[in-house]
Amino acid sequence: MRNVLIDAGPLIALFAVDDAHHARYDRIVTESAASGLRLVTTWPCVIEASYILSASLRFELLEWVERGGVQVFPIDASDLAVMLPWMRRYTEKYKRDMDLADASLLWLANECGLREIMTVDVKDFARYRLPDGEALALL
């Protein structure tokens, strides 16, 4: 089983056929599903995507989540002890906010040993590093 992180942007793109990234992520998911792809995300990413999508697409996304289209990991308040320093460091160092959704994905990558991510936030995820200094592979 190949576990791949998925950010809010690709979640949106999978459901919004008029999104510039729809064809790319639809192809990746369709082609990889046969070889055992499992998409993994966090609730902040699902919330962000559902907020941006139209009402009808929001329901499609949430029904897909309910059916197991993506595995959603919960985060506890205690996990913020890891995420908040990252958010502060990246925000102060680069003068560009690291939001909770991004921090939660970096946290999940570190917790579960995941190293691939579907994201349209290339600028952000290209600069993020795991505690061991490794970058995530961007899909």
Helices and strands as residue ranges (DSSP letters): E 2-6, H 8-15, H 22-33, E 37-42, H 43-52, H 55-66, E 71-73, G 77-79, H 80-94, H 100-112, E 116-118, H 122-127, E 137-138
